[in-house]
Amino acid sequence: MKITRTSPFTGKTNTLDIPVKQSQLDAWRSGELIQVAMPDVSAEHREFLMTGITPADWDDTFGEAE
């Protein structure tokens, strides 16, 4: 599913194709923990859903993970 968010780090609007179902989004928006609602979605994609921060934004701001 294509999800569009604006990064608070860059102000850019980005769209990512995330393997998430509408039912998972609905569960999360209804209060379920995102990692419970979407256990098969990567942490990077869950971060994007919650905050709009892309993996590239994160690396540019804090450096790449070791």
PDB file of N, CA, C and O in Angstrom, chain B, residues numbered from 101:
ATOM      1  N   MET B 101       0.854  -1.158   0.000  1.00  0.00           N
ATOM      2  CA  MET B 101       0.000   0.000   0.000  1.00  0.00           C
ATOM      3  C   MET B 101       0.910   1.233   0.000  1.00  0.00           C
ATOM      4  O   MET B 101       1.874   1.298   0.763  1.00  0.00           O
ATOM      5  N   LYS B 102       0.605   2.190  -0.841  1.00  0.00           N
ATOM      6  CA  LYS B 102       1.386   3.421  -0.895  1.00  0.00           C
ATOM      7  C   LYS B 102       0.934   4.335   0.237  1.00  0.00           C
ATOM      8  O   LYS B 102      -0.247   4.653   0.375  1.00  0.00           O
ATOM      9  N   ILE B 103       1.910   4.748   1.042  1.00  0.00           N
ATOM     10  CA  ILE B 103       1.664   5.608   2.195  1.00  0.00           C
ATOM     11  C   ILE B 103       2.478   6.884   2.003  1.00  0.00           C
ATOM     12  O   ILE B 103       3.664   6.828   1.680  1.00  0.00           O
ATOM     13  N   THR B 104       1.841   8.024   2.202  1.00  0.00           N
ATOM     14  CA  THR B 104       2.511   9.313   2.059  1.00  0.00           C
ATOM     15  C   THR B 104       2.554  10.011   3.407  1.00  0.00           C
ATOM     16  O   THR B 104       1.541  10.126   4.097  1.00  0.00           O
ATOM     17  N   ARG B 105       3.737  10.473   3.767  1.00  0.00           N
ATOM     18  CA  ARG B 105       3.946  11.207   5.015  1.00  0.00           C
ATOM     19  C   ARG B 105       4.971  12.314   4.748  1.00  0.00           C
ATOM     20  O   ARG B 105       5.725  12.263   3.776  1.00  0.00           O
ATOM     21  N   THR B 106       4.980  13.307   5.627  1.00  0.00           N
ATOM     22  CA  THR B 106       5.960  14.384   5.551  1.00  0.00           C
ATOM     23  C   THR B 106       6.971  14.205   6.668  1.00  0.00           C
ATOM     24  O   THR B 106       6.605  14.035   7.831  1.00  0.00           O
ATOM     25  N   SER B 107       8.245  14.243   6.305  1.00  0.00           N
ATOM     26  CA  SER B 107       9.318  14.061   7.274  1.00  0.00           C
ATOM     27  C   SER B 107       9.490  15.313   8.123  1.00  0.00           C
ATOM     28  O   SER B 107       9.614  16.412   7.583  1.00  0.00           O
ATOM     29  N   PRO B 108       9.499  15.161   9.448  1.00  0.00           N
ATOM     30  CA  PRO B 108       9.752  16.312  10.307  1.00  0.00           C
ATOM     31  C   PRO B 108      11.209  16.763  10.245  1.00  0.00           C
ATOM     32  O   PRO B 108      11.525  17.888  10.635  1.00  0.00           O
ATOM     33  N   PHE B 109      12.100  15.896   9.759  1.00  0.00           N
ATOM     34  CA  PHE B 109      13.511  16.241   9.652  1.00  0.00           C
ATOM     35  C   PHE B 109      13.787  17.119   8.441  1.00  0.00           C
ATOM     36  O   PHE B 109      14.556  18.077   8.525  1.00  0.00           O
ATOM     37  N   THR B 110      13.157  16.792   7.306  1.00  0.00           N
ATOM     38  CA  THR B 110      13.471  17.482   6.054  1.00  0.00           C
ATOM     39  C   THR B 110      12.340  18.361   5.539  1.00  0.00           C
ATOM     40  O   THR B 110      12.568  19.260   4.730  1.00  0.00           O
ATOM     41  N   GLY B 111      11.124  18.106   6.004  1.00  0.00           N
ATOM     42  CA  GLY B 111       9.974  18.821   5.487  1.00  0.00           C
ATOM     43  C   GLY B 111       9.491  18.295   4.147  1.00  0.00           C
ATOM     44  O   GLY B 111       8.516  18.800   3.592  1.00  0.00           O
ATOM     45  N   LYS B 112      10.173  17.278   3.623  1.00  0.00           N
ATOM     46  CA  LYS B 112       9.793  16.684   2.346  1.00  0.00           C
ATOM     47  C   LYS B 112       8.655  15.688   2.532  1.00  0.00           C
ATOM     48  O   LYS B 112       8.574  14.998   3.548  1.00  0.00           O
ATOM     49  N   THR B 113       7.782  15.628   1.534  1.00  0.00           N
ATOM     50  CA  THR B 113       6.722  14.643   1.524  1.00  0.00           C
ATOM     51  C   THR B 113       7.206  13.448   0.718  1.00  0.00           C
ATOM     52  O   THR B 113       7.641  13.591  -0.425  1.00  0.00           O
ATOM     53  N   ASN B 114       7.128  12.274   1.321  1.00  0.00           N
ATOM     54  CA  ASN B 114       7.606  11.036   0.703  1.00  0.00           C
ATOM     55  C   ASN B 114       6.476  10.017   0.643  1.00  0.00           C
ATOM     56  O   ASN B 114       5.580  10.006   1.487  1.00  0.00           O
ATOM     57  N   THR B 115       6.540   9.167  -0.367  1.00  0.00           N
ATOM     58  CA  THR B 115       5.599   8.065  -0.502  1.00  0.00           C
ATOM     59  C   THR B 115       6.385   6.772  -0.562  1.00  0.00           C
ATOM     60  O   THR B 115       7.287   6.623  -1.388  1.00  0.00           O
ATOM     61  N   LEU B 116       6.046   5.838   0.310  1.00  0.00           N
ATOM     62  CA  LEU B 116       6.671   4.516   0.306  1.00  0.00           C
ATOM     63  C   LEU B 116       5.594   3.472   0.076  1.00  0.00           C
ATOM     64  O   LEU B 116       4.452   3.625   0.510  1.00  0.00           O
ATOM     65  N   ASP B 117       5.979   2.408  -0.616  1.00  0.00           N
ATOM     66  CA  ASP B 117       5.087   1.268  -0.821  1.00  0.00           C
ATOM     67  C   ASP B 117       5.373   0.284   0.307  1.00  0.00           C
ATOM     68  O   ASP B 117       6.400  -0.394   0.305  1.00  0.00           O
ATOM     69  N   ILE B 118       4.467   0.212   1.258  1.00  0.00           N
ATOM     70  CA  ILE B 118       4.665  -0.581   2.473  1.00  0.00           C
ATOM     71  C   ILE B 118       3.729  -1.788   2.441  1.00  0.00           C
ATOM     72  O   ILE B 118       2.542  -1.646   2.151  1.00  0.00           O
ATOM     73  N   PRO B 119       4.260  -2.976   2.739  1.00  0.00           N
ATOM     74  CA  PRO B 119       3.423  -4.182   2.724  1.00  0.00           C
ATOM     75  C   PRO B 119       2.527  -4.261   3.958  1.00  0.00           C
ATOM     76  O   PRO B 119       2.772  -5.049   4.872  1.00  0.00           O
ATOM     77  N   VAL B 120       1.498  -3.438   3.967  1.00  0.00           N
ATOM     78  CA  VAL B 120       0.585  -3.378   5.097  1.00  0.00           C
ATOM     79  C   VAL B 120      -0.846  -3.459   4.578  1.00  0.00           C
ATOM     80  O   VAL B 120      -1.158  -2.973   3.490  1.00  0.00           O
ATOM     81  N   LYS B 121      -1.697  -4.076   5.369  1.00  0.00           N
ATOM     82  CA  LYS B 121      -3.111  -4.207   5.002  1.00  0.00           C
ATOM     83  C   LYS B 121      -3.924  -3.121   5.708  1.00  0.00           C
ATOM     84  O   LYS B 121      -3.534  -2.624   6.764  1.00  0.00           O
ATOM     85  N   GLN B 122      -5.033  -2.771   5.120  1.00  0.00           N
ATOM     86  CA  GLN B 122      -5.901  -1.766   5.725  1.00  0.00           C
ATOM     87  C   GLN B 122      -6.342  -2.189   7.119  1.00  0.00           C
ATOM     88  O   GLN B 122      -6.446  -1.351   8.015  1.00  0.00           O
ATOM     89  N   SER B 123      -6.603  -3.475   7.313  1.00  0.00           N
ATOM     90  CA  SER B 123      -7.029  -3.954   8.631  1.00  0.00           C
ATOM     91  C   SER B 123      -5.938  -3.733   9.678  1.00  0.00           C
ATOM     92  O   SER B 123      -6.241  -3.465  10.840  1.00  0.00           O
ATOM     93  N   GLN B 124      -4.666  -3.844   9.270  1.00  0.00           N
ATOM     94  CA  GLN B 124      -3.566  -3.593  10.197  1.00  0.00           C
ATOM     95  C   GLN B 124      -3.490  -2.111  10.560  1.00  0.00           C
ATOM     96  O   GLN B 124      -3.296  -1.758  11.723  1.00  0.00           O
ATOM     97  N   LEU B 125      -3.645  -1.248   9.553  1.00  0.00           N
ATOM     98  CA  LEU B 125      -3.658   0.190   9.814  1.00  0.00           C
ATOM     99  C   LEU B 125      -4.804   0.557  10.746  1.00  0.00           C
ATOM    100  O   LEU B 125      -4.634   1.350  11.671  1.00  0.00           O
ATOM    101  N   ASP B 126      -5.968  -0.024  10.496  1.00  0.00           N
ATOM    102  CA  ASP B 126      -7.134   0.255  11.322  1.00  0.00           C
ATOM    103  C   ASP B 126      -6.898  -0.177  12.771  1.00  0.00           C
ATOM    104  O   ASP B 126      -7.268   0.537  13.703  1.00  0.00           O
ATOM    105  N   ALA B 127      -6.283  -1.349  12.957  1.00  0.00           N
ATOM    106  CA  ALA B 127      -6.004  -1.837  14.312  1.00  0.00           C
ATOM    107  C   ALA B 127      -5.052  -0.891  15.031  1.00  0.00           C
ATOM    108  O   ALA B 127      -5.264  -0.567  16.200  1.00  0.00           O
ATOM    109  N   TRP B 128      -4.016  -0.451  14.349  1.00  0.00           N
ATOM    110  CA  TRP B 128      -3.050   0.476  14.940  1.00  0.00           C
ATOM    111  C   TRP B 128      -3.717   1.805  15.277  1.00  0.00           C
ATOM    112  O   TRP B 128      -3.519   2.342  16.367  1.00  0.00           O
ATOM    113  N   ARG B 129      -4.497   2.331  14.355  1.00  0.00           N
ATOM    114  CA  ARG B 129      -5.176   3.610  14.584  1.00  0.00           C
ATOM    115  C   ARG B 129      -6.216   3.511  15.693  1.00  0.00           C
ATOM    116  O   ARG B 129      -6.603   4.522  16.278  1.00  0.00           O
ATOM    117  N   SER B 130      -6.668   2.292  15.982  1.00  0.00           N
ATOM    118  CA  SER B 130      -7.641   2.083  17.061  1.00  0.00           C
ATOM    119  C   SER B 130      -6.973   1.873  18.410  1.00  0.00           C
ATOM    120  O   SER B 130      -7.648   1.664  19.418  1.00  0.00           O
ATOM    121  N   GLY B 131      -5.631   1.931  18.427  1.00  0.00           N
ATOM    122  CA  GLY B 131      -4.930   1.862  19.703  1.00  0.00           C
ATOM    123  C   GLY B 131      -4.027   0.667  19.920  1.00  0.00           C
ATOM    124  O   GLY B 131      -3.310   0.610  20.919  1.00  0.00           O
ATOM    125  N   GLU B 132      -4.045  -0.287  19.007  1.00  0.00           N
ATOM    126  CA  GLU B 132      -3.155  -1.432  19.160  1.00  0.00           C
ATOM    127  C   GLU B 132      -1.714  -0.977  18.906  1.00  0.00           C
ATOM    128  O   GLU B 132      -1.465  -0.129  18.048  1.00  0.00           O
ATOM    129  N   LEU B 133      -0.779  -1.544  19.651  1.00  0.00           N
ATOM    130  CA  LEU B 133       0.628  -1.226  19.420  1.00  0.00           C
ATOM    131  C   LEU B 133       0.997  -1.562  17.983  1.00  0.00           C
ATOM    132  O   LEU B 133       0.584  -2.594  17.455  1.00  0.00           O
ATOM    133  N   ILE B 134       1.781  -0.684  17.348  1.00  0.00           N
ATOM    134  CA  ILE B 134       2.086  -0.870  15.933  1.00  0.00           C
ATOM    135  C   ILE B 134       2.822  -2.187  15.685  1.00  0.00           C
ATOM    136  O   ILE B 134       2.578  -2.846  14.674  1.00  0.00           O
ATOM    137  N   GLN B 135       3.716  -2.576  16.590  1.00  0.00           N
ATOM    138  CA  GLN B 135       4.465  -3.820  16.387  1.00  0.00           C
ATOM    139  C   GLN B 135       3.573  -5.049  16.555  1.00  0.00           C
ATOM    140  O   GLN B 135       3.893  -6.120  16.039  1.00  0.00           O
ATOM    141  N   VAL B 136       2.474  -4.905  17.262  1.00  0.00           N
ATOM    142  CA  VAL B 136       1.511  -5.992  17.408  1.00  0.00           C
ATOM    143  C   VAL B 136       0.586  -6.023  16.188  1.00  0.00           C
ATOM    144  O   VAL B 136       0.281  -7.090  15.655  1.00  0.00           O
ATOM    145  N   ALA B 137       0.149  -4.848  15.760  1.00  0.00           N
ATOM    146  CA  ALA B 137      -0.756  -4.760  14.614  1.00  0.00           C
ATOM    147  C   ALA B 137      -0.073  -5.156  13.306  1.00  0.00           C
ATOM    148  O   ALA B 137      -0.718  -5.670  12.392  1.00  0.00           O
ATOM    149  N   MET B 138       1.251  -4.909  13.222  1.00  0.00           N
ATOM    150  CA  MET B 138       1.987  -5.140  11.973  1.00  0.00           C
ATOM    151  C   MET B 138       3.295  -5.886  12.226  1.00  0.00           C
ATOM    152  O   MET B 138       4.368  -5.347  11.956  1.00  0.00           O
ATOM    153  N   PRO B 139       3.228  -7.099  12.731  1.00  0.00           N
ATOM    154  CA  PRO B 139       4.463  -7.803  13.098  1.00  0.00           C
ATOM    155  C   PRO B 139       5.378  -8.117  11.919  1.00  0.00           C
ATOM    156  O   PRO B 139       6.581  -8.295  12.109  1.00  0.00           O
ATOM    157  N   ASP B 140       4.837  -8.188  10.716  1.00  0.00           N
ATOM    158  CA  ASP B 140       5.657  -8.523   9.548  1.00  0.00           C
ATOM    159  C   ASP B 140       6.168  -7.288   8.806  1.00  0.00           C
ATOM    160  O   ASP B 140       6.891  -7.418   7.818  1.00  0.00           O
ATOM    161  N   VAL B 141       5.804  -6.100   9.269  1.00  0.00           N
ATOM    162  CA  VAL B 141       6.275  -4.864   8.654  1.00  0.00           C
ATOM    163  C   VAL B 141       7.589  -4.476   9.341  1.00  0.00           C
ATOM    164  O   VAL B 141       7.695  -4.543  10.566  1.00  0.00           O
ATOM    165  N   SER B 142       8.580  -4.075   8.556  1.00  0.00           N
ATOM    166  CA  SER B 142       9.897  -3.755   9.115  1.00  0.00           C
ATOM    167  C   SER B 142       9.817  -2.565  10.079  1.00  0.00           C
ATOM    168  O   SER B 142       8.908  -1.738   9.998  1.00  0.00           O
ATOM    169  N   ALA B 143      10.775  -2.505  10.976  1.00  0.00           N
ATOM    170  CA  ALA B 143      10.839  -1.400  11.929  1.00  0.00           C
ATOM    171  C   ALA B 143      10.965  -0.057  11.202  1.00  0.00           C
ATOM    172  O   ALA B 143      10.381   0.939  11.630  1.00  0.00           O
ATOM    173  N   GLU B 144      11.724  -0.030  10.110  1.00  0.00           N
ATOM    174  CA  GLU B 144      11.895   1.199   9.346  1.00  0.00           C
ATOM    175  C   GLU B 144      10.573   1.666   8.739  1.00  0.00           C
ATOM    176  O   GLU B 144      10.270   2.859   8.738  1.00  0.00           O
ATOM    177  N   HIS B 145       9.800   0.733   8.233  1.00  0.00           N
ATOM    178  CA  HIS B 145       8.504   1.097   7.662  1.00  0.00           C
ATOM    179  C   HIS B 145       7.515   1.509   8.748  1.00  0.00           C
ATOM    180  O   HIS B 145       6.712   2.420   8.548  1.00  0.00           O
ATOM    181  N   ARG B 146       7.575   0.837   9.894  1.00  0.00           N
ATOM    182  CA  ARG B 146       6.696   1.247  11.001  1.00  0.00           C
ATOM    183  C   ARG B 146       7.052   2.661  11.463  1.00  0.00           C
ATOM    184  O   ARG B 146       6.162   3.455  11.768  1.00  0.00           O
ATOM    185  N   GLU B 147       8.327   2.973  11.516  1.00  0.00           N
ATOM    186  CA  GLU B 147       8.767   4.322  11.881  1.00  0.00           C
ATOM    187  C   GLU B 147       8.219   5.348  10.893  1.00  0.00           C
ATOM    188  O   GLU B 147       7.752   6.415  11.292  1.00  0.00           O
ATOM    189  N   PHE B 148       8.278   5.022   9.613  1.00  0.00           N
ATOM    190  CA  PHE B 148       7.740   5.919   8.592  1.00  0.00           C
ATOM    191  C   PHE B 148       6.241   6.134   8.792  1.00  0.00           C
ATOM    192  O   PHE B 148       5.748   7.257   8.681  1.00  0.00           O
ATOM    193  N   LEU B 149       5.529   5.064   9.084  1.00  0.00           N
ATOM    194  CA  LEU B 149       4.091   5.188   9.322  1.00  0.00           C
ATOM    195  C   LEU B 149       3.799   6.107  10.508  1.00  0.00           C
ATOM    196  O   LEU B 149       2.886   6.930  10.444  1.00  0.00           O
ATOM    197  N   MET B 150       4.562   5.972  11.580  1.00  0.00           N
ATOM    198  CA  MET B 150       4.316   6.741  12.791  1.00  0.00           C
ATOM    199  C   MET B 150       4.765   8.194  12.670  1.00  0.00           C
ATOM    200  O   MET B 150       4.079   9.099  13.145  1.00  0.00           O
ATOM    201  N   THR B 151       5.926   8.420  12.028  1.00  0.00           N
ATOM    202  CA  THR B 151       6.547   9.741  12.100  1.00  0.00           C
ATOM    203  C   THR B 151       6.778  10.415  10.756  1.00  0.00           C
ATOM    204  O   THR B 151       6.926  11.636  10.697  1.00  0.00           O
ATOM    205  N   GLY B 152       6.812   9.639   9.672  1.00  0.00           N
ATOM    206  CA  GLY B 152       7.152  10.207   8.373  1.00  0.00           C
ATOM    207  C   GLY B 152       8.640  10.214   8.101  1.00  0.00           C
ATOM    208  O   GLY B 152       9.075  10.690   7.052  1.00  0.00           O
ATOM    209  N   ILE B 153       9.427   9.695   9.027  1.00  0.00           N
ATOM    210  CA  ILE B 153      10.880   9.673   8.866  1.00  0.00           C
ATOM    211  C   ILE B 153      11.269   8.461   8.033  1.00  0.00           C
ATOM    212  O   ILE B 153      10.954   7.326   8.394  1.00  0.00           O
ATOM    213  N   THR B 154      11.958   8.702   6.910  1.00  0.00           N
ATOM    214  CA  THR B 154      12.417   7.612   6.051  1.00  0.00           C
ATOM    215  C   THR B 154      13.728   7.047   6.588  1.00  0.00           C
ATOM    216  O   THR B 154      14.404   7.703   7.381  1.00  0.00           O
ATOM    217  N   PRO B 155      14.096   5.841   6.164  1.00  0.00           N
ATOM    218  CA  PRO B 155      15.404   5.311   6.564  1.00  0.00           C
ATOM    219  C   PRO B 155      16.549   6.245   6.155  1.00  0.00           C
ATOM    220  O   PRO B 155      17.509   6.406   6.908  1.00  0.00           O
ATOM    221  N   ALA B 156      16.457   6.860   4.975  1.00  0.00           N
ATOM    222  CA  ALA B 156      17.511   7.782   4.519  1.00  0.00           C
ATOM    223  C   ALA B 156      17.572   9.018   5.417  1.00  0.00           C
ATOM    224  O   ALA B 156      18.661   9.494   5.738  1.00  0.00           O
ATOM    225  N   ASP B 157      16.410   9.543   5.826  1.00  0.00           N
ATOM    226  CA  ASP B 157      16.386  10.689   6.746  1.00  0.00           C
ATOM    227  C   ASP B 157      17.096  10.334   8.045  1.00  0.00           C
ATOM    228  O   ASP B 157      17.891  11.115   8.568  1.00  0.00           O
ATOM    229  N   TRP B 158      16.799   9.154   8.551  1.00  0.00           N
ATOM    230  CA  TRP B 158      17.382   8.699   9.817  1.00  0.00           C
ATOM    231  C   TRP B 158      18.904   8.605   9.695  1.00  0.00           C
ATOM    232  O   TRP B 158      19.637   9.088  10.557  1.00  0.00           O
ATOM    233  N   ASP B 159      19.370   7.972   8.605  1.00  0.00           N
ATOM    234  CA  ASP B 159      20.812   7.833   8.394  1.00  0.00           C
ATOM    235  C   ASP B 159      21.490   9.188   8.220  1.00  0.00           C
ATOM    236  O   ASP B 159      22.574   9.412   8.759  1.00  0.00           O
ATOM    237  N   ASP B 160      20.863  10.090   7.473  1.00  0.00           N
ATOM    238  CA  ASP B 160      21.443  11.422   7.262  1.00  0.00           C
ATOM    239  C   ASP B 160      21.524  12.197   8.557  1.00  0.00           C
ATOM    240  O   ASP B 160      22.465  12.967   8.751  1.00  0.00           O
ATOM    241  N   THR B 161      20.572  12.017   9.441  1.00  0.00           N
ATOM    242  CA  THR B 161      20.520  12.767  10.689  1.00  0.00           C
ATOM    243  C   THR B 161      21.409  12.165  11.769  1.00  0.00           C
ATOM    244  O   THR B 161      22.114  12.893  12.467  1.00  0.00           O
ATOM    245  N   PHE B 162      21.381  10.842  11.912  1.00  0.00           N
ATOM    246  CA  PHE B 162      22.072  10.190  13.024  1.00  0.00           C
ATOM    247  C   PHE B 162      23.216   9.284  12.607  1.00  0.00           C
ATOM    248  O   PHE B 162      23.898   8.728  13.468  1.00  0.00           O
ATOM    249  N   GLY B 163      23.446   9.121  11.316  1.00  0.00           N
ATOM    250  CA  GLY B 163      24.477   8.211  10.833  1.00  0.00           C
ATOM    251  C   GLY B 163      23.901   6.821  10.666  1.00  0.00           C
ATOM    252  O   GLY B 163      22.878   6.474  11.258  1.00  0.00           O
ATOM    253  N   GLU B 164      24.573   6.040   9.854  1.00  0.00           N
ATOM    254  CA  GLU B 164      24.107   4.680   9.594  1.00  0.00           C
ATOM    255  C   GLU B 164      24.364   3.775  10.781  1.00  0.00           C
ATOM    256  O   GLU B 164      25.345   3.943  11.506  1.00  0.00           O
ATOM    257  N   ALA B 165      23.472   2.814  10.972  1.00  0.00           N
ATOM    258  CA  ALA B 165      23.637   1.841  12.065  1.00  0.00           C
ATOM    259  C   ALA B 165      24.833   0.953  11.767  1.00  0.00           C
ATOM    260  O   ALA B 165      25.125   0.634  10.614  1.00  0.00           O
ATOM    261  N   GLU B 166      25.516   0.563  12.832  1.00  0.00           N
ATOM    262  CA  GLU B 166      26.680  -0.303  12.655  1.00  0.00           C
ATOM    263  C   GLU B 166      26.307  -1.751  12.747  1.00  0.00           C
ATOM    264  O   GLU B 166      27.169  -2.620  12.620  1.00  0.00           O
TER     265      GLU B 166
END
